[in-house]
Amino acid sequence: MSLEDDVAYTCPYCGESNYVGFDASGGSHQRFVEDCPVCCSPIAFDVRVDEDGIPMLQSATRENP
């Protein structure tokens, strides 16, 4: 498994599709906040890494609903 993986998401603010990178060695369940590179709004990500090391986006939601 690489040290950084990317998962696809759609920004909950502006609707643009993009990718976010995260460190898969940080555990099988991770929550973090990153700004959208298009509209700069904060997005709360919930990512899980399955037993095969494949990252799966659980949710990408508005940080401040």
C-alpha positions in Angstrom: 0.0 0.0 0.0 1.3 3.5 -0.9 1.8 6.1 1.8 -0.8 8.3 0.2 -4.0 7.3 -1.5 -6.6 9.4 -3.3 -10.4 9.1 -3.2 -12.8 10.8 -5.5 -15.6 13.1 -4.1 -18.1 15.7 -5.1 -17.9 19.0 -3.1 -21.1 19.4 -1.0 -20.8 23.2 -1.6 -20.0 23.8 -5.2 -20.7 20.4 -6.8 -17.3 20.0 -8.4 -15.8 16.6 -8.6 -12.2 16.2 -7.3 -9.8 14.0 -5.4 -8.5 14.2 -1.9 -5.3 12.5 -0.7 -4.9 10.9 2.7 -2.3 8.8 4.5 -3.7 5.2 4.6 -1.2 4.3 7.3 -3.2 6.5 9.7 -5.6 3.7 10.4 -8.6 1.9 8.8 -11.1 4.7 9.7 -10.1 8.3 9.3 -12.0 11.6 9.7 -10.4 14.8 8.6 -11.2 18.3 7.1 -9.8 19.7 3.9 -10.8 22.8 1.9 -12.3 22.4 -1.5 -9.6 23.4 -4.1 -12.3 25.1 -6.2 -14.5 27.1 -3.7 -12.2 26.9 -0.6 -15.0 25.7 1.7 -14.2 23.2 4.5 -15.3 19.6 3.8 -15.4 16.9 6.5 -14.3 13.5 5.1 -15.0 10.1 6.5 -12.8 7.5 4.9 -12.4 3.7 5.6 -9.7 1.4 4.3 -10.8 -2.2 3.8 -8.9 -5.3 4.6 -7.4 -5.3 1.1 -6.0 -1.8 1.6 -8.6 -0.2 -0.7 -9.8 3.3 0.5 -13.5 3.9 0.4 -15.1 7.3 0.9 -18.0 7.0 3.4 -19.0 10.7 3.3 -17.9 14.2 2.2 -20.1 16.7 4.0 -20.2 20.4 4.9 -17.9 21.1 7.9 -20.3 23.8 9.1 -23.8 22.7 8.0 
